Amino acid sequence: MAHIDAGKTTTSERILYYTGKTHRIGEVHEGAATMDWMVQEQERGITITSAATTAFWRYNGDTYQINLIDTPGHVDFTVEVERSLRVLDGTVATFCAVGRVQPQSETVWRQADKYGVPKIAYVNKMDRVGADFLACVEEIHNKLGANAVPVCLPIGAEDKFKGIVDLLSRKAIYYDSSEELVNYKYDEVPADMADEVDYWRDKLVEAAAELDEALMEKYFDDPASVTEEEIIAALRKGTISMKVVPACCGSSFKNKGVQFLLDCVMRYLPSPLDKGGVTGTNPRSGKEVTMEPSNAEPFCGLVFKIATDPYVGRLAFMRAYSGKVDAGSYIFNTRTGKKERIARLYQMHSNHQNPIDFVEAGDICAAVGFKDLRTGDTICDESHPIVLESMVFPDPVIGIAVEPKTQGDLDKLGIALGKLAEEDPTFTVKSDHETGQTVISGMGELHLDIIVDRLRREFGVEINQGAPQVNFKETITSTVQHREVFKKQTGGRGKFADIIVEIGPADEGVTGLQFENEVKGGNIPKEYIPSIQKGFESAMSNGCLAGYEVPSMKVTVLDGSYHPVDSDQLSFEIAARLAFRHAYRKANPVLLEPIMNLEVVTPEDYMGDIVGDLNRRRGQINAMDTTTNGARIIKAFVPLAEQFGYVTVLRTLSSGRATSTMSFDHYSEVPANLAKDIIEKSGYRVSDDE
């Protein structure tokens, strides 16, 4: 995991080569990387979808299996990092030795922390001008708040980068750039580095001693008596408990340092046994259940990705946490409560499937043949049901209207969009009933650009697209009480519902509908209360200002009445929808817009122009820093509505020398004068008959 262009895919390619998985190194810039198999990835030289593979590495005389996932760095594809980290036991956080800790490095680090994933840091691109390993380690300390401890030191830097010194064995490892499987040799530490190696080795032993009391005592008695094995054991324990981050370095492109990185993965990152059992809930009893990573346990796994393959159909990527399942057998889906047949199982190698007969605890594989599996589903043994914690994905922030170029493509477009939405939880499709348009929404302009390209190439659908639109939202800012009486007499049995509700903003941190029932004495029978809740929930998908979604709201049902004959569930649901329409207007509704976290790195000369431009875009400057090489960093919150085409403007302002990264941060109220224009342009009108 890493920021864009830190070298994740290049490092993955070297790992595949040195583990014997591939026989030739594929380069990203040539469009030949194994892990970047999509046409769009090969053309653009970026990773879009996370690719999984399995490789084997010999360490200390034993062979170990590695399940590797190469994730994208671009913020638009953050879902791929999120779902991969959810099922992985450890991660290699890759940093550029020149760019060091960049904005997306911080994002993926936070995602790994969220799922409790242990990390080792790999500082790549040591051959580039301005490379500095120890400065990068310092930034990991300061910006990410991590206890990063170097386990090696570089020999030289930039064009003089020759190899590394293993601080544990005090041996120098010299690499050549050839594509030989063994392209390194051990030697003595260079004389001019002896003092530096001693200093950092002491630091390493000290860090290990702090993690283990017995080792601490031994270290105080006689530092020289501490063995390599004891240091590795203590660091491994500290890495798994997330108290320390071992840091190593190399230049993947020049084939330097990758074998040592693999050794570090073996030494410090956990195996499924180290991570221990996975805890979930029994859906029948509601009790907590733990499944141990053993083949003797009942089967339990998590589906973390759905992909469409032109040859085998829908593929469900899953991580097996316990037990063993054979191809052709049945598993239980706890979301649907139904059994599913797993027709075939595959071990994945990028986009190639290698059939396997069974999958067991700790494996990552793909399955086909199921009817209804979605991202985040827990699959298990029917007699031992368990629901594992699922994944939460961010809401899309930008949309475009699309239509097929020919009427004949209408059905094809619907099917294609359905498949893409199933693959990617941050991509949504909805039809606007007012205009009849199909609006697709995603995490950014690049995200939607790739979707449109995939529609054309994979599904053969040519489309016309509108200008990008911001996904606004609405909310209410004050609390009001409202009585809604719904009566309809149409001959025979009528409709009747009477509710008194209080509508206001939800409590802080609550999303969706916060619903409370305070009806006393059975004035509204209990069986009608869920219908009132359902009515408000469905009404929240369209606010009354401009028809945008209302993300959160609090509704308290205070009182009401019913008719013994005319009242039914539908009457109360309709009454709730009408109450929402009428009360909403009185509760001071406001429009919300997505605010982006923007970071611009620029030479000093262009600071004034860039800051001036951000002010014109309603930007709020939060911080200005200076990097070690004299460039300035501007951090700001800017509304997404003002940011379309910003990259081009930034290039013009800085003669192409400034770079920017942008990620969604939060929603904020739109200024009243702009909100008025947006509401008028939307042309949204609410009639009471709806």
Secondary structure, 3 states (H helix, E strand, C coil): CECCCCCHHHHHHHHHHHCCCCCCCCCCCCCCCCCCCCHHHHHHCCCCCCEEEEEEEEECCEEEEEEEEECCCCHHHHHHHHHHHHHCCCEEEEEECCCECCHHHHHHHHHHHHCCCCEEEEEECCCCCCCCHHHHHHHHHHHHCCCEEECEEEECCHHHCCEEEECCCCEEEEECCCCCCCCEEEECCCHHHHHHHHHHHHHHHHHHHHCCHHHHHHHHHCHHHCCHHHHHHHHHHHHHCCCCEEEEECECCCCECHHHHHHHHHHHCCCHHHHCCEEEECCCCCCEEEECCCCCCCCEEEEEEEEEECCCEEEEEEEEEECEEECCCEEEECCCCEEEECCEEEEEECCEEEEECEEECCCEEEEECCCCCCCCCEEECCCCCCECCCCCCCCCCEEEEEEECCHHHHHHHHHHHHHHHHHCCCCEEEECCCCCCEEEEECCHHHHHHHHHHHHHHCCCCEEECCCEECCEEEECCCEEEEEEEEECCCCCCEEEEEEEEEECCCCCCCEEEEEECCCCCCCCHHHHHHHHHHHHHHCCCCCCCCCCCCEEEEEEEEEECCCCCCCHHHHHHHHHHHHHHHHHHCCEEEEEEEEEEEEEECHHHHHHHHHHHHHCCCEEEEEEECCCCCEEEEEEEEHHHCCCHHHHHHHHCCCCCEEEEEEEEEEECCHHHHHHHHHHHCCCCCCCC
